[in-house]
């Protein structure tokens, strides 16, 4: 935090666009004037917090509903062959969809475990163990749905049963979807991200601020076998080749597949300056289906909005319409696409098939 001293009548200039001036001093109260473009929202902290709470509640309410499907008559997307959906009756007698799970019983976390978890800045909320017999979630800043709900399937299209399938999670961050795929009996899960093993502040602002600390700790606590490769989407094919070349002779470690039954590409596309190239790279490492989730534009037709730095995030760039995203996926090398989920024309998940 930058701390400055100002006298009555003096100002602070932010980014050549915003001027904050000390207008009046009344006891312990300071009155300020703010001159900012109309496009820049300005709120008192308590008002901003209330807006964020209301927005979060709206997102959670929407995330609990079934996805809006563009095709398929309300069924799950036809993901890789032999992917089964198991149905178990709930207490009300209606059928509810439950993921097939081979997850191990979670261990009780020690105070040292909890302290290590709380020392990291997390993006994902991952159940990594138990405290007093109840699931303990990492304190992630994003919550796609209520803890314990199956938003991984409803919103992101992750198959319920991944038995025998290979899964690649590009842009894995803390690894929620990687570990979820492992729980669903995937034969192999490979996670990739720009891990920034030795980060500096500039690099952190452009990549995973957790610097892979969250992924590594969750991996340890879950006793996971998910493989990790440090790579951006733009060189993921090369990184997979390199990972296999680096396997030590005589090691029991199996090679990483070069193409995957399911490729997860969640929340990455709109952060990239070259989104079409990224989709071509995704297509190159997918042999079954790619699940692409991104922020989208409400515009019409095959258009994509350029929003550099939108919503005060310097990593935000391109926002395609759903028709544009689907067409880009076809042009990138997929044969057909299907809309899995549309969150009020703000975010969407599209399944793209080889």
C-alpha positions as CSV (number, residue, x, y, z in Angstrom):
1,X,0.0,0.0,0.0
2,X,1.3,3.5,-0.9
3,X,0.9,6.0,1.9
4,X,1.1,9.7,1.1
5,X,0.7,12.9,3.1
6,X,-1.4,15.7,1.7
7,X,-2.4,19.2,3.0
8,X,-5.7,20.9,2.5
9,X,-6.2,21.7,-1.2
10,X,-3.5,19.4,-2.4
11,X,-4.2,16.5,-4.8
12,X,-3.1,13.0,-5.8
13,X,-3.1,12.0,-9.5
14,X,-3.7,8.3,-10.4
15,X,-2.9,7.0,-13.9
16,X,-3.2,10.5,-15.5
17,X,-7.0,10.0,-15.3
18,X,-8.1,10.3,-11.7
19,X,-7.5,13.2,-9.4
20,X,-8.2,13.0,-5.7
21,X,-8.2,16.4,-3.8
22,X,-8.4,17.1,-0.1
23,X,-11.4,19.5,0.1
24,X,-12.1,20.0,3.8
25,X,-11.0,18.9,7.3
26,X,-13.7,18.5,9.9
27,X,-12.4,17.0,13.1
28,X,-11.6,13.4,12.4
29,X,-13.3,13.5,9.0
30,X,-11.6,14.3,5.8
31,X,-13.7,15.3,2.8
32,X,-12.2,14.5,-0.6
33,X,-13.2,15.3,-4.2
34,X,-12.6,12.8,-6.9
35,X,-12.4,13.8,-10.6
36,X,-12.6,10.6,-12.7
37,X,-13.9,9.5,-16.1
38,X,-17.5,8.4,-16.2
39,X,-16.3,4.9,-17.1
40,X,-14.5,4.5,-13.8
41,X,-16.8,3.4,-11.0
42,X,-16.2,5.2,-7.7
43,X,-17.8,3.9,-4.4
44,X,-17.4,4.3,-0.7
45,X,-15.9,1.0,0.7
46,X,-19.1,-0.1,2.4
47,X,-21.1,0.5,-0.7
48,X,-18.6,-1.4,-2.8
49,X,-18.6,-4.3,-0.4
50,X,-22.4,-4.5,-0.5
51,X,-22.3,-4.5,-4.3
52,X,-19.8,-7.4,-4.3
53,X,-21.9,-9.4,-1.8
54,X,-25.0,-8.9,-4.0
55,X,-23.1,-9.9,-7.1
56,X,-21.7,-13.0,-5.4
57,X,-25.1,-14.1,-4.2
58,X,-26.5,-13.7,-7.7
59,X,-23.6,-15.8,-9.1
60,X,-24.1,-18.5,-6.5
61,X,-27.8,-18.7,-7.1
62,X,-27.2,-19.1,-10.8
63,X,-24.5,-21.7,-10.3
64,X,-26.9,-23.9,-8.4
65,X,-29.3,-24.2,-11.4
66,X,-28.9,-26.7,-14.2
67,X,-26.9,-25.5,-17.2
68,X,-28.7,-24.0,-20.2
69,X,-27.9,-26.3,-23.0
70,X,-28.0,-25.1,-26.6
71,X,-28.2,-28.7,-27.9
72,X,-28.8,-32.2,-26.7
73,X,-32.3,-31.8,-25.2
74,X,-31.1,-31.0,-21.7
75,X,-28.6,-34.0,-21.4
76,X,-25.0,-33.9,-20.5
77,X,-22.7,-33.2,-23.5
78,X,-21.6,-36.3,-25.3
79,X,-18.1,-36.3,-23.9
80,X,-15.6,-39.1,-24.5
81,X,-17.0,-42.6,-25.3
82,X,-17.9,-44.9,-22.4
83,X,-18.4,-41.9,-20.1
84,X,-21.3,-42.9,-17.8
85,X,-23.6,-40.7,-15.7
86,X,-24.5,-42.5,-12.5
87,X,-27.8,-41.6,-10.9
88,X,-28.5,-42.0,-7.2
89,X,-31.9,-41.3,-5.6
90,X,-31.9,-38.5,-3.1
91,X,-34.0,-38.4,0.0
92,X,-36.9,-36.8,-1.8
93,X,-37.1,-39.8,-4.1
94,X,-36.0,-37.8,-7.2
95,X,-32.9,-38.7,-9.3
96,X,-29.8,-36.7,-8.7
97,X,-26.6,-37.0,-10.6
98,X,-23.5,-37.9,-8.6
99,X,-19.9,-38.1,-9.8
100,X,-18.2,-41.5,-9.7
101,X,-15.4,-41.2,-7.2
102,X,-12.3,-43.1,-6.3
103,X,-11.1,-40.4,-3.8
104,X,-9.4,-41.6,-0.7
105,X,-10.7,-40.8,2.7
106,X,-9.5,-37.3,3.6
107,X,-7.2,-37.1,6.6
108,X,-7.7,-34.9,9.7
109,X,-5.6,-31.8,9.3
110,X,-3.1,-30.7,11.9
111,X,-2.7,-27.2,13.2
112,X,0.5,-27.0,11.1
113,X,-1.4,-28.0,8.0
114,X,-4.1,-25.3,8.6
115,X,-1.4,-22.7,9.2
116,X,0.4,-23.7,6.0
117,X,-2.9,-23.4,4.1
118,X,-3.7,-20.0,5.5
119,X,-0.2,-18.7,4.7
120,X,-1.0,-19.0,0.9
121,X,-3.1,-16.7,-1.3
122,X,-5.5,-19.1,-3.0
123,X,-7.8,-18.7,-6.0
124,X,-9.6,-22.1,-5.8
125,X,-11.6,-23.5,-2.9
126,X,-10.4,-27.1,-2.6
127,X,-11.4,-29.6,0.1
128,X,-8.0,-30.8,1.2
129,X,-8.8,-32.5,4.5
130,X,-10.9,-32.6,7.6
131,X,-11.1,-30.5,10.7
132,X,-13.2,-31.9,13.5
133,X,-14.6,-34.4,11.0
134,X,-15.8,-31.8,8.5
135,X,-14.3,-31.0,5.1
136,X,-11.9,-28.1,5.2
137,X,-11.6,-25.9,2.1
138,X,-8.7,-23.8,1.0
139,X,-9.7,-20.1,1.4
140,X,-10.0,-19.4,-2.4
141,X,-11.0,-16.0,-3.6
142,X,-13.3,-17.5,-6.3
143,X,-16.4,-19.5,-5.5
144,X,-18.2,-20.9,-8.6
145,X,-20.8,-22.5,-6.4
146,X,-21.6,-23.5,-2.8
147,X,-19.0,-25.7,-1.2
148,X,-19.8,-29.4,-1.8
149,X,-22.0,-28.7,-4.9
150,X,-21.1,-30.2,-8.3
151,X,-20.5,-27.0,-10.2
152,X,-17.6,-28.8,-11.9
153,X,-20.2,-30.7,-14.0
154,X,-23.1,-28.3,-14.0
155,X,-21.2,-25.2,-15.0
156,X,-17.9,-26.5,-16.4
157,X,-19.1,-29.7,-18.1
158,X,-16.5,-32.0,-16.4
159,X,-17.7,-35.6,-17.0
160,X,-19.0,-37.5,-13.9
161,X,-17.1,-40.7,-14.7
162,X,-13.6,-40.4,-16.2
163,X,-12.6,-44.0,-15.7
164,X,-9.8,-44.8,-18.1
165,X,-9.6,-41.3,-19.5
166,X,-6.7,-39.0,-19.7
167,X,-7.2,-35.4,-18.7
168,X,-5.1,-32.3,-19.3
169,X,-5.9,-29.1,-17.2
170,X,-4.4,-26.1,-18.9
171,X,-4.2,-23.1,-16.7
172,X,-4.7,-25.3,-13.6
173,X,-3.8,-22.6,-11.0
174,X,-4.3,-24.2,-7.6
175,X,-5.6,-27.4,-9.2
176,X,-9.3,-27.7,-8.2
177,X,-10.3,-29.2,-11.6
178,X,-7.2,-31.4,-11.8
179,X,-7.9,-32.9,-8.4
180,X,-11.6,-33.2,-9.2
181,X,-10.8,-35.2,-12.4
182,X,-8.5,-37.5,-10.3
183,X,-11.4,-38.1,-7.9
184,X,-13.6,-39.1,-10.9
185,X,-11.2,-42.0,-11.7
186,X,-9.2,-40.5,-14.6
187,X,-6.4,-42.8,-15.6
188,X,-4.0,-39.9,-15.7
189,X,-4.3,-36.2,-15.0
190,X,-1.7,-33.6,-16.2
191,X,-2.0,-30.1,-14.9
192,X,-0.1,-27.2,-16.5
193,X,0.3,-23.5,-15.6
194,X,2.9,-20.8,-15.5
195,X,4.1,-21.8,-12.1
196,X,6.7,-19.0,-11.5
197,X,8.9,-21.1,-9.3
198,X,11.1,-18.0,-8.6
199,X,8.6,-15.2,-9.1
200,X,9.1,-11.4,-9.0
201,X,6.3,-8.9,-8.6
202,X,6.1,-8.1,-12.3
203,X,5.8,-11.8,-13.3
204,X,3.3,-12.4,-10.6
205,X,1.0,-9.7,-11.9
206,X,1.0,-11.5,-15.3
207,X,0.6,-15.0,-14.1
208,X,-0.4,-17.3,-11.2
209,X,0.1,-15.1,-8.1
210,X,0.2,-18.3,-6.0
211,X,3.4,-19.2,-7.8
212,X,2.3,-22.9,-7.6
213,X,2.4,-23.0,-3.8
214,X,-1.3,-23.8,-3.5
215,X,-1.1,-26.6,-6.1
216,X,1.9,-28.2,-4.4
217,X,0.4,-28.0,-0.9
218,X,-3.0,-29.4,-2.1
219,X,-1.1,-32.1,-3.9
220,X,0.7,-33.1,-0.7
221,X,-2.4,-33.0,1.5
222,X,-4.5,-35.0,-1.0
223,X,-1.6,-37.5,-1.6
224,X,-2.4,-36.8,-5.3
225,X,-0.8,-38.4,-8.3
226,X,-1.6,-35.5,-10.7
227,X,1.4,-34.6,-12.8
228,X,2.4,-31.0,-13.1
229,X,4.1,-29.3,-16.1
230,X,5.2,-25.7,-16.0
231,X,3.9,-24.3,-19.3
232,X,1.7,-21.7,-20.9
233,X,-0.9,-22.8,-23.4
234,X,1.2,-21.5,-26.2
235,X,3.9,-24.1,-25.8
236,X,1.9,-26.9,-24.2
237,X,2.6,-29.4,-27.0
238,X,6.4,-28.7,-26.7
239,X,6.2,-29.0,-22.9
240,X,4.6,-32.4,-23.0
241,X,7.4,-33.7,-25.3
242,X,10.0,-32.2,-23.0
243,X,8.4,-33.8,-19.9
244,X,8.7,-37.2,-21.5
245,X,12.3,-36.6,-22.5
246,X,13.1,-35.6,-18.9
247,X,11.8,-38.9,-17.4
248,X,14.8,-40.7,-15.9
249,X,15.8,-44.0,-17.4
250,X,14.8,-46.9,-15.2
251,X,12.1,-44.7,-13.6
252,X,8.6,-46.2,-13.0
253,X,7.1,-42.8,-14.0
254,X,4.9,-43.2,-17.0
255,X,5.1,-40.9,-20.0
256,X,2.6,-38.0,-20.4
257,X,0.2,-38.6,-23.3
258,X,0.7,-36.1,-26.2
259,X,-3.1,-35.9,-26.8
260,X,-5.9,-36.2,-24.2
261,X,-9.5,-37.5,-24.0
262,X,-10.5,-34.4,-22.0
263,X,-8.8,-31.1,-22.1
264,X,-9.9,-28.5,-19.6
265,X,-9.3,-24.8,-20.5
266,X,-11.1,-22.9,-17.9
267,X,-11.0,-19.1,-17.3
268,X,-7.9,-18.5,-19.5
269,X,-8.9,-17.5,-23.0
270,X,-10.0,-13.9,-22.3
271,X,-6.7,-13.3,-20.5
272,X,-4.7,-14.0,-23.7
273,X,-3.5,-11.5,-26.4
274,X,-3.7,-14.2,-29.0
275,X,-6.8,-16.3,-28.2
276,X,-7.1,-18.0,-31.6
277,X,-3.5,-19.3,-31.4
278,X,-4.3,-20.6,-28.0
279,X,-7.3,-22.5,-29.3
280,X,-5.2,-24.0,-32.0
281,X,-2.8,-25.2,-29.3
282,X,-5.7,-26.7,-27.3
283,X,-6.9,-28.5,-30.4
284,X,-3.4,-29.9,-31.0
285,X,-3.3,-31.7,-27.6
286,X,-7.0,-32.9,-27.7
287,X,-8.2,-36.2,-29.1
288,X,-11.6,-36.3,-27.5
289,X,-13.2,-33.1,-26.2
290,X,-12.0,-29.7,-25.0
291,X,-14.0,-27.9,-22.4
292,X,-13.5,-24.1,-22.8
293,X,-14.9,-21.7,-20.2
294,X,-14.4,-18.0,-20.6
295,X,-15.8,-14.5,-20.1
296,X,-17.9,-13.6,-23.1
297,X,-19.4,-10.6,-24.9
298,X,-23.1,-9.9,-25.3
299,X,-22.5,-8.5,-28.8
300,X,-24.0,-9.9,-32.0
301,X,-22.6,-12.3,-34.6
302,X,-19.0,-13.5,-35.0
303,X,-17.5,-10.7,-33.0
304,X,-15.0,-10.4,-30.2
305,X,-14.6,-7.3,-28.0
306,X,-11.1,-6.0,-27.1
307,X,-11.3,-4.9,-23.5
308,X,-7.6,-4.3,-22.3
309,X,-7.5,-4.0,-18.6
310,X,-11.2,-4.4,-18.2
311,X,-12.6,-4.4,-14.6
312,X,-9.2,-3.2,-13.3
313,X,-7.4,-6.4,-14.3
314,X,-4.4,-5.8,-16.6
315,X,-4.5,-9.4,-17.8
316,X,-8.0,-9.1,-19.4
317,X,-8.0,-8.7,-23.2
318,X,-10.5,-10.5,-25.5
319,X,-14.2,-11.2,-25.0
320,X,-15.8,-13.3,-27.8
321,X,-19.5,-13.8,-28.4
322,X,-20.7,-17.4,-28.0
323,X,-21.1,-17.8,-31.8
324,X,-17.6,-16.3,-32.3
325,X,-16.1,-18.7,-29.8
326,X,-17.8,-21.7,-31.4
327,X,-16.6,-20.7,-34.9
328,X,-13.1,-20.1,-33.6
329,X,-13.1,-23.6,-32.1
330,X,-14.2,-25.1,-35.5
331,X,-11.5,-23.1,-37.3
332,X,-8.9,-24.2,-34.8
333,X,-9.4,-27.9,-35.6
334,X,-12.5,-29.2,-33.9
335,X,-15.4,-30.9,-35.8
336,X,-18.4,-29.6,-33.7
337,X,-19.3,-27.7,-30.6
338,X,-21.9,-27.6,-27.9
339,X,-22.8,-24.9,-25.4
340,X,-22.7,-26.5,-21.9
341,X,-23.5,-23.5,-19.8
342,X,-24.3,-19.9,-20.2
343,X,-24.1,-17.6,-17.2
344,X,-26.3,-14.7,-18.1
345,X,-24.3,-13.9,-21.3
346,X,-21.4,-13.0,-19.0
347,X,-19.5,-16.3,-19.0
348,X,-20.0,-19.6,-20.9
349,X,-18.6,-23.1,-21.2
350,X,-18.4,-24.7,-24.7
351,X,-17.5,-28.3,-25.4
352,X,-15.5,-28.8,-28.6
353,X,-15.2,-32.2,-30.1
354,X,-12.5,-33.7,-32.4
